[in-house]
Amino acid sequence: MRRVFLFLVAVTVLFAATDPFVGTWKMDTDRSKFTRGDPSFMFATLLIESAGGGLKSTASAADGDGLATDFTFNCALDGTPCRTIAATAMRGSSAVDTILLKREDDHTIIATGTNNGKLVYTDRRVVSSDDKTLTVHRAGRTPDGRMYESTIVLSRVR
């Protein structure tokens, strides 16, 4: 019985370790693309961990206006809404209180962020085939209703 248990633990650890999204990611400001006047980031670091059948993400960032935020969310990958838990009140044009994650394939997740029930952004998050780069193609809506698009490129730190 103990051998079976150890085998199952080993398989679970190996499966979790193979998810290309799991790791620590840091925004590459030189490769990220923001249009002047649209929501942007000065810096962003993202820690993604396996959590059951989903992913737990802890983000630390400062937007283009210098508004810093730290938040966490733990989502299934089936499109079920999950709440964000912020260290301080989230402010700024990219603030969200709910996120939905839906895995499209091993290297692609579609994410939708809303605030007070209103769409803030839809992301197509893609990890490169060498697992070193996470590219987020974002289509968003500012609080005043204006649409925008941006590309956020993050490099794997570990």
PyMOL commands that set and color helices and strands:
alter all, ss='L'
color gray80, all
select helices_A, chain A and resi 2-17
alter helices_A, ss='H'
color red, helices_A
select strands_A, chain A and resi 23-27+41-51+54-63+68-76+82-83+85-86+98-105+108-115+118-127+133-141+147-156
alter strands_A, ss='S'
color yellow, strands_A
deselect
rebuild
show_as cartoon
